[in-house]
Amino acid sequence: MIEKFFEDPNSITEAEILTALRKAVIDMKIVPMVCGSSFKNKGVQTMLDYVMELLPSPLDKDVIVGTNPDDGSEVEIRPSESEPFVGLAFKIATDPFVGRLCFVRAYSGVLESGSYIKNTRSDAKERISRVFQMHANKQNQIERLQAGDIGAVVGFKDIKTGDTLCDEKRPVVLESMIFPEPVIGYAIEPKKQADADKLGMAIAKLVEEDPTLRVNTDQETGQTILRGMGELHLEIIIDRLKREFKVEINQGAPQVAYKEALTKNVEHKEVYKKQTGGRGKFADIVFEIGPRELGPEDKPGLEFVNDIVGGVIPREFIPAVQKGFESAMVNGPLAGYPIDSMTVRLFHGSYHDVDSDSLSFELAARIGFKEAASKCAPQLLEPIMGVEVISPDEYTGAVTGDLNRRRGIMKGMDTRGGAQVIKADVPLKELFGYITDLRTLTSGRASANLTFSHYAPVPKNLADKVIEEVKGALATSK
């Protein structure tokens, strides 16, 4: 193209430029950038035009590889209408007129309104009542969605972001989306008690739309805790509650989503015995509890090892013991924060022919966990955020000094476009209001990006303080 330009600048056509650009974009040699503002609707149409001209169509890409959920074998998915249908549910939205909309990207086949498809997560058959082509917040009803299309469907009973939808005759699972655990929470309540039901329904819709948003009730205090990925995330959610759902709420101070972890193994014997006239309750378990080593492919949770031999505990009671330990992990021994992973090895015990039942063994596991976990040298863990600050050179010292004061661990510095890029791992607890403080520190010239990195042990003096605060709050609520 450059050679042709130097020979005769007027000989290059628009079609040649677009063809060359498209080839370079598909080869990932260049990245097109278009300026604009969606708020003012400037540059949006231009950007969509270039999407059509420059980005690859499904036919330009290789086959997509999925997994057969029955045997784990690979399944090739081709962008053809003659293939069985495969689609990915990538967004859930609530429309006041249509109801719950599920945005679907069709990878192969055809999805027609009124037809049935399989959700491989729930293993359920779902009927698609209507199919829409989306134009911003307007819907155009269409009869079918075909390979390469993006549209929205209505009619699901059970759908979540990241679900694979497919033909019943060819089950397949596409690469699933992994959503990080929330790291911050607000205690919320409606300003008017009459709005309690409206708040519950609004939060249920928001949680369905946003997989990184969680809500739970604190069993000790009775508060509703809304958890998300950061202060900005939760501020937007609270603004949406007021704006879209007309619910005014009171919110508490932000709370860090701490976790707890066991650091050593302990053996424990727990006998649960209750006699109240007539049939009683009896369960006897002996187990070893301790930390779990997680590999790169392992999912967190309970690793339960059944080493019972000779039927000293009947086989039908073993799942109840496992269930008891799983439910107990929600409240750790230090301050009631959840335990992410642990190992339990059940190796001995006894039962009573009449008084033993599943509930007795479940309760024995819960009580045994409380007794044993406190002896496993439990640790309090806090979320660590990866902080990337882009700052002019003259403020580098002030920014790094401030991050060190916040218990930050420096990860390195780089130069980008004449500015300094400072990277550090900083505990979330020390980052409340950080963006405002950074702007003050740098006269508004620095910006920061915060992403969740990992969990790490809290220093003992700070951990003791957090535990005391939790116990004090519980005592006050009681």
N, C-alpha and C positions, 0 to 999 in steps of 0.2 A: 504493500500500500504506500509506503514512504517513497519507494523507487518510482512508483507511478505518479505520486504527487510532484516529485522533482522534475519529472519529464513534462507533465502537463497537469497543473492543479485542477483544471476544469474537467478533466476526463474521468474523475472519480464520481460515481453515482451514489445516491443515498442507499440503494439496495446493496451495493458492494460494501459500504461501511457497516451496515447492519449485519451482513453475512459474516464479515471478519470479526465484528464484536461478538456475535452469537457464538462463533467457534471458540474464541478466546475465553468467554464466560463459561461455556460448557466444560472446557479443559481446565477450568479454575485457575487460569493465568491472570485474569483481571476480575475486579469486582466493580460493577457499575454503581454509581451513587447519584441520587436525584435529590435536590433540595425541595423542601415544601413544608406545609403545616396542615395536618389533618383537621385541627381546630378551625382553621379558616378556609378549609377545602382548597388549599393552594398546592399545586403540584401533584395532587392525588391521581388525576386522570393521566398525566404524563407518566407517572410511576407505573400505573397499570398497563399503559401502552407498551412500556419497555419490558414489563414482565412478559407480555405476549410476544414481543419481538426477540428478546435475548435469552430468556431462561429456558431450560430444557423441558420439552413435553415428556410425558411418560414413555412415549415411543423412542425417545433419544437415550433412555437409560436401560441398563441391563435388567434382567429379571430380578424380582424381589424374592428373597428366601425367607420362608416362614417355617414354623415347626408344627408337626402333627401332635396334638395334645395326648393322643392315645398311646403312641409308641416312641415319641421324641424324634422321629425321622424328619429330614428336611423336605420341605414342599416348595417347589418353584411356582411363583405367581407371575403370570405374564399379563401385560396391559392389553388384554383382548376381550371384546364383548362375548366371544364364543366360550370363554373359560367360565367356571363356576364363580359366583360372586365372592369377593373378599373386600372388606372395607375396615377403616379404623375410625372409631369414635374419638375425636380429638378435642371436643369442647361441648359442654352442656350449658344451655342458656334458658332463661325463663322469659317467655313473651306473655304480656298481659292478655292477649287475644287468643293466641294459639295454644298456650301452655308450655310444656317442657319441650324445647327443641334440642335435638342432638345433631351436631355438625359431624358429617361423615366424609371421609376422603375415600373414593372408590378406587381400588387398585386393579381389580379385574372383574369381568362379568357385568351383569345388569341387575339393578334393584328396582322393582316396580312397586308402585303403591298398591296396598292390599295383599302383598306377598308375605311369606314367612321366612325368617332367617334365624340362625343360631348365634347366641352369644357364648363364646367359648369360656369366658370367665365364670359365668353362672351356670353354664351347660343348659340354658333354658331356650325354648323356642319363642321368638317374639314376632308379633304381627306389625308390619309397617302400615299405618293407616293412611298417611299422606307424605308426599315428598315435595320439598320446596327448593327453588333456586333463590339464593339470598342476594339482596341488593341493600347493603347497609342494614337498616332496621326494617326493611320491607321484605315480604316474601311473595314470590311468584310460584303458584302451585304448578308442578310438572308431573308427568306420568311416570317417569323413570330416571334413574341415576345410572350412568354407565361408566366404564373404565376410564379413569383420568379426571372424572368430574369431582367437584366439591359441592355438597348440598346439605340440606338439613332435613331430618325426618322426625315424624311424630308418631307416638303409639307405644313407646317402650314402657314396660312395667318396671324393669330393673336395668339401669344403665349407668356406667361410670366412665369418666375420662380415661382413655387408654384401652378400652375394651375392643377386642377384635370381633367383627361381625362377619359371618360366612355362610355359605350354602350348607344345609344339613348333611348333604351327601359327601362333602369334602371339608371336614373340620381342620382348621388351621389357626395358629396363634402367631400374630406379628410381634416384632420386638416390642416388649412392654415399656411403658413410660415409668421412670423411677422418680418419685417425688420425695424431696427431703423432709425430715421431721421438723415441725415448728419449733422455734427457739425462744419465742417471747409470748407472753399472754397478758390479757387485761381481764379483770373481774368486771362484769357488766350487769346492769339491772335496768328495767324500764322505769322511767320517771313516774309514770302512772301505772298503778297495779292493773288497771283495766287493759293495758297494752301487753300484758305478759304473754297471752296466747299469740298475739300478732308478732311479738318479738321471736317466739319459738318458731313460728312458720317462716318468718323472714330468714332467720339463721339457717334453718333446714335447707332453704333454697340456695343460699349463698355457699353453704358447705358442699352442696351437690355440684354447683358450678365450679368451685375452686378446690382442687384436691389438696392444696397446701394449707388450707384453713381447717382447723379442728375446733370442736367445742366439747366441753365436758363439765360435769358438775362436781365440785369439790365435796367429797362425802363428809368431811369434818366440819366445814363451814357452811355448806349449802349454797355457796356462790356459783354462778355460771361463769366459767373461764373460757374466753375466746382466745385461741392460740394461732399465731401466724409466723411469717418469715422475718418480720422486722417491724419497727415503729410505723414506717410509711405504709406498709401493707395493711396493718390494722387500722390506721387512720382513714384509709380509703374505704375499708369495709364499714367502719362506723359512719362515715359520711354517706355511704350508699344506704345504710339503714335509715338515716334521716331523710334522704332525698327521694329514694325509690319506694321505700316501704312505709314512710311517714311514722317512724317509731323514734321518739326521743328517749335517749338512755343516759344513765349515769355510768361513768367508767372509773375504775380504780387506777392506781399507779401501775406502770408496766411491771410484769413479773418475769423473771428469767426461768426458762424451762430446765431446771436442774434434773440430773439423773443420779442414780446410785449404782455402785458396782461392788461386788464381793472380790476380795483379793486373796483369800486362802481357803483351803478345804477343811471342813469340820464334819465329824460323824455325830449323829444325834438319834436318840430313841424317843419316840413320842407315843404315849398311851392316852387315848381319849376314851373316857368311861363316864357314862351318865345313867343313873337309875332313878326313875320317877314313878315307880309302880307299874306293873305290867312289863311290856317289852322295853328294854333299855337301849343304850347306844354303846358300842364297843369297837375300837380299832386300835391296832398296835403296829407301828411302822418303825423300821430302823433304816436310816438313809445317810448318804454322804452328800453334802452340798458344797459348792464352791464356784470359782470363776470358770467361764467357758472361753476357750481359745477359738476365735473366729478366723476362718480362712477368707481369702479374697472373694470366693464365690458363695460363702455362707450367709444366710439371712439371720439377723439377730432373733433372739427368743430363747425358749427353754429347751435344753438338750436333756431329755429324760431317758435314763438307761434302766431297763427292767432286768435286774439280776436275781429275781426271785426263783428259787429252785425248790422242788419237792412240794409245791402247792401250799406253802405256809401261809400265803395270802392267795385266795382264789383269784383266778384270772379275771373274773368279771369286775373285781374291785380295783384293778390296776389303773384303768382309765380315770377313775374318780380321784385317785391319788395324784395323777398327772394334772387333772383339772384344778385340784386344790392348789398345787404349786403355781400353776399358770395364773390363777386369779390373785394369788398372794403377791406376785411380782409387781402388781400395780402400786403397792405401798411398801417402800423400802424401810429398813430398820432404823435409819438415821433420822430422817425428817419426813418420811412418807412420800418421797419422790419415787418414780418408777425405776425398776431395775430392767435394763435392756436385755441382758443375756446372763444366763447362769446354767450350771450343770447340776442335775440331781441323779444320784444312783441309788435306787431302792434295792436293798439286798437281803432284808430279813423282816420279820414281823410275825403277827399271829392274829387270829380272828375267833369270834364266838359263833357257834352254829345258829343261835337264835338272835342275839343282839346286834350282830354285825350287818351293816348294809353300806351301800355306796356313799350315802351322805356322811356316815360316821368316818369313813376313810378320807373323804374330801376335807372334812373339818379337821381331822388329825393332821393332814398335810399343811393346812393353813396355819394351825397353831404351832406345828413343828417348825415351819418356816420362820415365824416370828422369834421363836426361841433360838434357833440355830444361826439365822442370818446375822444377828447382832454379834455372834462370836467369830464371824468370818472376816474380821477387820474391814468393815465396809468403808467405802470412800465416796465422797460427794464429787460428782462430775459437773462441769459447767460447759456451755457451748462456747466455742472459740470461733471468731469471725475472721475471715481473710479480708484485710483492709488494703485497698490500693488507693493511694492519694496522688493526684496529679497537681503539682504545685510549682510556681515560679521558683527559680534557683535561690533567690534571696530569702525565702521562707523555709528552706529545707531544714535548717537547724531547729527552728521553732516547732515545726511539724514533728520531727523525730523525737524531740524532747518531750512533747506532749504525749506522743504514743508510748514512750518509755514510762511516763508517769501513770499511764493507764494499764500498766502491767503488760505492755505489748512486747512481743519478741520480733525483732527486725529480721526480715527475710531477704532483703536486698534492695538495691536502688538501680534505676535505669534512666536513660534519657529518651524522651519521646517528643518530637516536634519542638525542641528547644525548652521543654519543661522537664522537671524531675519527677520520676515515678517512684514512689516510696511504697514498698510492700511490707506488711507486718501481720502477724497473728495476734489478735487482741481479744480478751474475754468480753463477751456481750454485756456483762454487768457494768463494764467501764465505758460503754459506748452510747448510753442513753443521752440524747441531745448532742451527739458528737458533730453532726453536720453544721449545726448552728455555731458551736464553739470553733470549728475549723474556719468558718467564714470570718468570724471575728478575728481569729489569729492571723489570717492572711489577707485581710481587707477585702474579702469576698472573691479572691482570685484563685483559690484552690477548690478542687472538687474531689469527692471520695466515692468509692464503690465498695459496698460491704456485702460479702457473701458468706454463707455458713461453711465452715471448714471441717471441724471435728469436735469431739468432746474430750476434755482433759481434766485431771484431778484438780480440785480447788485447794490452794494452800491451807494448811491446818488451821491457822488463826482465823482466816476468813470463813472457812467451813464451819467452825464452832459458832461464829457470829450468825451465819445463815440459819443454822439449826436452832439457835436460841430465839431468833426472830420468829421462826415457824412455830415453835412451842409457845411463845408468848402470844402470837395471833390466835392459836387454837384455844389457849386458856381464856383469852378475852371473849372469843365467840361463844364459849360455853358459859 
